Amino acid sequence: MKLNRLIAILSVLLNQEQVTAPELAKRFEVSRRTINRDIEALNQAGIPIVTQQGVGGGIRIMDGFRMDHTALTSREMHAILSGLRSLDSVSGNNLYRQLMEKISPGSSGILPGDQHILIDLASWHKASLSEKIELLHGAIEQHRLISFHYLSRNGESNRIVEPSLLVFQWSSWYLWCWCREKAAPRLFKLDRMDSLQIGEPFIPRQMELPDLLGEQAFPDKYHVTVRISSAYKWRLVEEYGPDCYKLTPEGDCLFSAGFTDKNHLISWILSFQGEAELLEPLELREELRSIGKNIYDMHNT
């Protein structure tokens, strides 16, 4: 991608006093014309780069321009590299590792990133998910429509969307896009999408970034209060943090939170194997009782 290459070229110029256009073209596997356009883009971004023709000439940052290695500390660089390395866990093609090798070839002290942190963003469906991410990423860059079949709690549907952004949130990947059927921005979960097809080009529209912490993306439709055995305290802390519950006089955990999806809420309560009691809301308590009776009747024959 162009942005990655621009960052890499800038890093090379910071590490070397001078470099030639053919050297950069060979390193990044692009044409000299592309390198010239990249140098112009860096100049337009406010970084004064000088190009000198002839013997002994080359490309360098203008003398006196203050941009040295103190701009990023070693710790900050390691954090960046760890983040880049984590993206390879979903792409499946080591593009980001290859990028870092091109930035500082042979620098074994920098390439591995932080050796004490391993970030793996891959899901259990890594193979199919990686293909979706690559396809959607290409469609976003090329401004092409995407059609797909989608499964949700409201049923199945076929959608045509204008893809805008890939989002990783709460251990899941989403596509932020303009849905032509709803004529509104929508967030689709990649795991629920299949039969993806790239369509015709479209003119990108201005879209606000999704508010992943707000009601728009994940609205709370059900505010619940649940009494849960203290034996599951570890799970509550793991899923919702140490302040998500209060202890009752009997020593149980009194949990209160909002849920977007009723089916997910009911499945979550059932997963405690009878050690969680839904106190509120009462209508869901009745529905849970009915589900429990059906389970009992099914397994009592």
C-alpha positions as CSV (number, residue, x, y, z in Angstrom):
1,M,0.0,0.0,0.0
2,K,1.2,3.5,-0.8
3,L,1.0,4.8,2.8
4,N,3.2,1.9,4.0
5,R,5.7,2.6,1.3
6,L,5.9,6.3,2.1
7,I,6.6,5.5,5.8
8,A,9.2,3.0,4.7
9,I,10.9,5.4,2.4
10,L,11.0,8.0,5.1
11,S,12.5,5.5,7.5
12,V,15.2,4.7,4.9
13,L,16.0,8.4,4.5
14,L,16.3,8.8,8.2
15,N,18.7,5.8,8.5
16,Q,20.8,6.6,5.4
17,E,22.4,10.0,4.5
18,Q,21.5,9.5,0.8
19,V,19.9,6.9,-1.4
20,T,19.3,6.7,-5.2
21,A,15.9,6.2,-6.9
22,P,16.9,2.9,-8.5
23,E,17.9,1.6,-5.0
24,L,14.5,2.5,-3.6
25,A,12.7,1.1,-6.7
26,K,14.5,-2.2,-6.3
27,R,13.9,-2.4,-2.5
28,F,10.2,-1.7,-2.8
29,E,9.6,-3.6,-6.1
30,V,8.1,-0.6,-7.9
31,S,9.1,1.6,-10.9
32,R,11.3,4.7,-10.6
33,R,8.3,6.7,-11.7
34,T,6.4,5.4,-8.7
35,I,9.3,6.4,-6.4
36,N,9.4,9.9,-7.9
37,R,5.7,10.3,-7.2
38,D,6.3,9.1,-3.6
39,I,9.1,11.6,-3.1
40,E,6.7,14.3,-4.4
41,A,4.0,13.2,-2.0
42,L,6.5,13.4,0.9
43,N,7.4,16.9,-0.1
44,Q,3.8,17.9,-0.2
45,A,3.4,16.5,3.3
46,G,6.0,19.0,4.5
47,I,9.1,16.9,4.5
48,P,11.8,18.7,2.4
49,I,13.5,16.1,0.3
50,V,16.3,17.0,-2.1
51,T,17.0,15.2,-5.3
52,Q,20.4,15.7,-6.9
53,Q,21.2,14.4,-10.4
54,G,24.5,13.1,-11.8
55,V,27.4,11.2,-10.4
56,G,27.3,11.1,-6.6
57,G,23.8,12.3,-6.6
58,G,20.7,10.8,-5.0
59,I,17.8,11.5,-2.7
60,R,18.2,12.9,0.9
61,I,16.4,15.0,3.5
62,M,17.4,18.6,3.3
63,D,20.2,19.6,5.6
64,G,19.1,21.3,8.8
65,F,15.6,19.8,8.7
66,R,15.1,18.5,12.2
67,M,13.7,14.9,12.1
68,D,16.0,12.5,13.8
69,H,15.6,9.1,15.6
70,T,14.3,10.8,18.7
71,A,11.0,11.1,17.0
72,L,10.2,7.5,17.9
73,T,11.9,5.9,20.9
74,S,13.0,2.2,20.7
75,R,10.1,1.3,23.0
76,E,7.6,3.0,20.7
77,M,9.1,1.4,17.6
78,H,8.8,-2.0,19.2
79,A,5.2,-1.3,20.0
80,I,4.5,-0.3,16.4
81,L,6.2,-3.4,15.1
82,S,4.3,-5.7,17.5
83,G,1.1,-4.2,16.2
84,L,2.2,-4.7,12.5
85,R,3.2,-8.3,13.2
86,S,-0.3,-8.9,14.7
87,L,-1.9,-8.0,11.4
88,D,0.0,-10.8,9.7
89,S,-2.0,-13.3,11.9
90,V,-5.1,-12.5,9.9
91,S,-3.6,-11.7,6.5
92,G,-1.8,-15.0,6.2
93,N,0.7,-13.6,3.8
94,N,3.4,-11.9,6.0
95,L,3.0,-8.6,4.2
96,Y,3.8,-6.5,7.2
97,R,6.8,-8.6,8.2
98,Q,8.1,-8.2,4.6
99,L,7.5,-4.4,4.9
100,M,9.6,-4.2,8.1
101,E,12.4,-6.2,6.4
102,K,12.5,-3.7,3.6
103,I,12.6,-0.8,6.0
104,S,15.6,-2.2,7.9
105,P,17.0,-5.3,6.1
106,G,19.1,-7.5,8.3
107,S,18.2,-5.6,11.5
108,S,17.4,-8.6,13.7
109,G,17.2,-6.3,16.7
110,I,14.2,-4.4,15.3
111,L,12.3,-6.8,13.1
112,P,10.9,-9.1,15.8
113,G,9.2,-6.3,17.6
114,D,8.6,-6.8,21.3
115,Q,9.6,-10.3,22.2
116,H,7.6,-10.2,25.4
117,I,4.2,-9.5,23.7
118,L,2.5,-11.8,21.2
119,I,-0.7,-10.4,19.6
120,D,-2.8,-12.9,17.5
121,L,-5.9,-11.4,15.9
122,A,-6.8,-14.6,14.1
123,S,-10.1,-16.2,14.9
124,W,-10.9,-20.0,14.9
125,H,-12.1,-19.5,11.3
126,K,-8.7,-18.0,10.3
127,A,-8.6,-19.5,6.7
128,S,-12.0,-18.2,5.6
129,L,-11.7,-14.9,7.6
130,S,-8.3,-14.1,6.1
131,E,-9.7,-14.4,2.6
132,K,-12.7,-12.2,3.5
133,I,-10.4,-9.5,4.9
134,E,-8.1,-9.5,1.8
135,L,-11.1,-9.3,-0.5
136,L,-12.8,-6.6,1.4
137,H,-9.6,-4.6,1.8
138,G,-9.1,-4.7,-1.9
139,A,-12.7,-3.6,-2.6
140,I,-12.3,-0.7,-0.2
141,E,-9.1,0.5,-1.9
142,Q,-10.6,0.2,-5.3
143,H,-14.0,1.6,-4.4
144,R,-16.0,-1.4,-5.6
145,L,-19.3,-2.7,-4.4
146,I,-19.6,-5.9,-2.4
147,S,-22.5,-8.3,-2.4
148,F,-22.9,-11.0,0.1
149,H,-25.4,-13.3,2.0
150,Y,-25.8,-12.4,5.7
151,L,-27.1,-14.3,8.7
152,S,-28.4,-12.3,11.7
153,R,-30.9,-12.7,14.5
154,N,-33.6,-11.2,12.2
155,G,-33.1,-13.8,9.6
156,E,-31.1,-14.1,6.3
157,S,-30.7,-11.5,3.7
158,N,-28.7,-10.6,0.6
159,R,-27.0,-7.2,0.7
160,I,-25.2,-4.9,-1.6
161,V,-22.9,-2.4,0.2
162,E,-20.4,0.3,-0.4
163,P,-17.4,-0.8,1.8
164,S,-15.7,1.9,3.8
165,L,-13.7,0.4,6.7
166,L,-12.6,-2.9,8.3
167,V,-13.0,-2.8,12.0
168,F,-11.6,-5.1,14.7
169,Q,-13.6,-4.8,18.0
170,W,-14.2,-7.1,20.9
171,S,-12.3,-10.1,19.3
172,S,-14.4,-9.9,16.1
173,W,-14.0,-8.3,12.7
174,Y,-16.7,-6.1,11.1
175,L,-17.3,-4.2,7.9
176,W,-18.4,-0.6,8.2
177,C,-20.2,0.3,5.0
178,W,-23.2,2.1,3.3
179,C,-26.0,-0.5,2.9
180,R,-27.9,0.3,-0.3
181,E,-31.0,-1.7,0.9
182,K,-31.3,0.3,4.1
183,A,-29.9,3.5,2.6
184,A,-27.9,4.0,5.8
185,P,-24.5,3.1,7.3
186,R,-24.3,-0.4,8.8
187,L,-21.8,-2.6,10.6
188,F,-21.7,-6.3,9.4
189,K,-19.9,-9.1,11.2
190,L,-17.5,-10.9,8.9
191,D,-18.1,-14.3,10.5
192,R,-21.8,-14.0,9.4
193,M,-21.0,-13.1,5.8
194,D,-20.7,-15.6,3.0
195,S,-20.8,-15.7,-0.8
196,L,-18.9,-12.5,-1.1
197,Q,-18.6,-11.0,-4.6
198,I,-16.9,-7.8,-5.8
199,G,-19.1,-5.7,-8.0
200,E,-18.9,-2.5,-10.1
201,P,-17.1,0.7,-9.0
202,F,-18.9,3.3,-7.0
203,I,-18.2,6.9,-6.0
204,P,-17.2,7.1,-2.3
205,R,-19.4,9.1,-0.1
206,Q,-18.6,10.9,3.1
207,M,-19.2,8.7,6.1
208,E,-18.5,9.2,9.7
209,L,-16.4,6.7,11.5
210,P,-18.5,4.1,13.5
211,D,-18.9,4.9,17.2
212,L,-18.0,1.5,18.6
213,L,-18.5,2.6,22.2
214,G,-21.8,4.1,21.6
215,E,-25.4,3.1,21.1
216,Q,-25.2,3.4,17.3
217,A,-23.0,0.3,16.8
218,F,-24.0,-1.8,19.8
219,P,-27.2,-0.5,21.3
220,D,-28.2,-1.9,24.7
221,K,-31.8,-3.2,24.3
222,Y,-31.9,-5.3,27.5
223,H,-30.6,-4.1,30.8
224,V,-30.3,-7.1,33.1
225,T,-29.6,-8.0,36.7
226,V,-28.3,-11.5,37.3
227,R,-27.3,-13.4,40.5
228,I,-24.3,-15.6,39.7
229,S,-22.5,-18.1,41.9
230,S,-19.2,-16.8,43.2
231,A,-17.5,-19.9,41.6
232,Y,-17.8,-17.9,38.4
233,K,-16.3,-14.7,39.7
234,W,-13.2,-15.4,37.5
235,R,-15.4,-15.4,34.4
236,L,-17.2,-12.2,35.2
237,V,-13.8,-10.4,35.7
238,E,-12.4,-11.9,32.5
239,E,-15.4,-10.9,30.4
240,Y,-16.6,-7.6,32.0
241,G,-13.8,-6.4,34.3
242,P,-13.4,-6.3,38.1
243,D,-16.1,-3.8,38.8
244,C,-18.9,-5.5,37.0
245,Y,-20.5,-7.1,40.0
246,K,-21.3,-6.6,43.7
247,L,-21.3,-9.3,46.4
248,T,-24.6,-10.2,48.0
249,P,-24.8,-11.0,51.8
250,E,-24.9,-14.7,50.7
251,G,-21.6,-14.3,48.8
252,D,-23.1,-14.5,45.3
253,C,-22.2,-12.1,42.5
254,L,-24.9,-9.5,41.6
255,F,-24.2,-8.7,38.0
256,S,-25.8,-5.8,36.1
257,A,-25.1,-4.9,32.4
258,G,-26.7,-4.1,29.1
259,F,-27.0,-6.6,26.2
260,T,-27.7,-5.9,22.5
261,D,-29.0,-9.3,21.5
262,K,-31.6,-11.3,23.5
263,N,-30.5,-14.7,22.1
264,H,-26.9,-13.9,23.1
265,L,-28.1,-12.9,26.6
266,I,-30.1,-16.1,27.1
267,S,-27.3,-18.3,25.8
268,W,-24.9,-16.5,28.1
269,I,-27.1,-17.2,31.2
270,L,-27.6,-20.9,30.2
271,S,-23.8,-21.3,29.9
272,F,-23.5,-21.0,33.7
273,Q,-25.1,-24.4,33.9
274,G,-27.8,-23.4,36.5
275,E,-25.5,-21.2,38.6
276,A,-27.0,-17.9,37.2
277,E,-30.4,-16.6,38.0
278,L,-31.9,-13.8,35.9
279,L,-33.7,-11.4,38.2
280,E,-34.6,-8.6,35.8
281,P,-36.3,-7.9,33.4
282,L,-39.2,-10.1,34.4
283,E,-40.4,-10.8,30.8
284,L,-37.1,-12.3,30.0
285,R,-37.2,-14.3,33.2
286,E,-40.4,-15.9,32.0
287,E,-39.0,-16.6,28.6
288,L,-35.9,-18.2,30.2
289,R,-38.2,-20.4,32.4
290,S,-40.1,-21.6,29.3
291,I,-36.8,-22.4,27.5
292,G,-35.7,-24.4,30.6
293,K,-38.9,-26.3,30.7
294,N,-38.5,-27.2,27.0
295,I,-35.0,-28.4,27.6
296,Y,-36.2,-30.5,30.6
297,D,-39.1,-32.0,28.6
298,M,-36.8,-32.8,25.6
299,H,-34.3,-34.6,27.8
300,N,-36.8,-36.4,30.1
301,T,-38.1,-38.8,27.5
